[in-house]
Amino acid sequence: MSTGRIVSTQISRSDLAMWAEDQFGDWIKGVVDVSRGILAVGGDLHADDEALLLADGSRQQDLWGINLYPEDEGPDWIEFDSMINIRPRDGNRSRGVDDRETRARIRDVVDALIVAK
């Protein structure tokens, strides 16, 4: 069982790639808190990373599940796909992130925390 970790300061893509290798190979699950500007990565399920952030004080409505492919280039290295994203009462009816502004906020957090090195 993999234990997730909270990322609140910058890490390199190579560090993320090493963590991914230990888990799923070329990708890793993550949950972004768009309000606090942090993310959790490395849980076996998005729900594991979500629980870690909730225990750290995050609010459910601010959390969005993603998959990261650290070796990929361009915008597709972030995949918006998670069961935790299904929130019909909040207007998100898919496993993706339907709102363009929310996707942009997620990208901003990821870009701020995960840097090329």
C-alpha positions in Angstrom: 0.0 0.0 0.0 1.4 3.4 -1.0 1.2 6.3 1.3 0.5 9.7 -0.2 2.4 12.8 0.7 1.5 16.4 0.7 3.4 18.7 -1.6 3.4 22.4 -0.4 6.8 23.5 -1.7 8.4 23.0 -5.1 9.6 19.6 -6.2 11.2 18.6 -9.5 9.6 16.5 -12.1 12.4 14.0 -11.7 11.5 13.5 -8.0 7.8 13.0 -9.1 9.0 10.6 -11.8 10.8 8.5 -9.1 7.7 8.5 -6.9 5.6 7.4 -9.9 8.0 4.6 -10.7 7.5 3.2 -7.3 3.8 3.2 -7.8 2.3 2.9 -11.3 5.4 3.2 -13.4 5.1 6.3 -15.6 2.2 8.1 -13.8 1.0 9.0 -10.3 -2.3 9.9 -8.8 -2.8 13.3 -7.2 -5.4 15.5 -5.6 -5.1 19.3 -5.8 -6.5 21.8 -3.3 -7.2 24.8 -5.5 -7.8 27.0 -2.5 -4.7 26.3 -0.5 -2.4 25.8 -3.5 -1.1 22.4 -2.4 -1.5 18.8 -3.7 -1.2 15.3 -2.4 0.4 12.6 -4.5 1.2 8.9 -4.2 -2.0 7.3 -2.7 -3.2 4.1 -4.1 -6.5 5.8 -4.8 -7.4 9.4 -5.3 -9.5 9.0 -2.2 -6.4 8.2 -0.2 -4.8 11.6 -1.2 -8.1 13.3 -0.7 -8.3 11.9 2.9 -4.8 13.1 3.6 -5.7 16.6 2.5 -9.0 16.6 4.4 -7.1 15.5 7.6 -4.7 18.5 7.0 -7.5 21.0 6.9 -8.6 21.1 3.2 -12.3 21.5 2.3 -13.9 18.8 0.1 -15.2 21.4 -2.5 -11.6 22.6 -3.1 -10.2 19.1 -3.9 -9.9 17.7 -7.5 -8.4 14.4 -8.6 -5.8 14.2 -11.4 -3.2 11.9 -12.8 0.3 13.2 -13.6 2.7 11.8 -16.2 6.0 13.4 -15.3 7.9 12.2 -18.3 5.4 13.7 -20.8 5.7 17.2 -22.2 2.9 19.7 -23.0 -0.5 20.1 -21.4 -1.4 16.4 -21.5 1.0 15.6 -18.7 -1.9 16.5 -16.4 -4.9 14.2 -16.9 -8.2 15.3 -15.3 -9.8 11.9 -14.4 -10.9 10.7 -11.0 -13.9 9.3 -9.3 -13.7 12.0 -6.6 -14.5 14.6 -9.3 -18.0 13.2 -9.8 -20.2 15.8 -8.0 -23.6 16.2 -9.6 -24.8 18.6 -6.8 -21.9 20.9 -7.7 -22.5 20.7 -11.4 -19.6 18.3 -12.2 -21.2 15.1 -13.6 -18.0 13.5 -15.0 -14.8 12.0 -13.7 -13.1 15.0 -15.4 -13.2 18.6 -14.4 -15.9 20.2 -16.4 -15.3 23.8 -15.5 -12.5 25.5 -17.5 -11.6 28.0 -14.7 -11.2 25.1 -12.2 -9.0 23.2 -14.7 -6.9 26.4 -15.0 -6.6 26.7 -11.3 -5.5 23.1 -11.0 -2.8 23.7 -13.7 -1.6 26.8 -11.9 -1.1 24.9 -8.6 0.7 22.0 -10.4 2.9 24.4 -12.4 3.8 26.3 -9.2 4.7 23.2 -7.3 6.3 20.9 -9.8 9.2 22.4 -11.7 11.6 21.0 -14.4 14.9 20.0 -13.0 
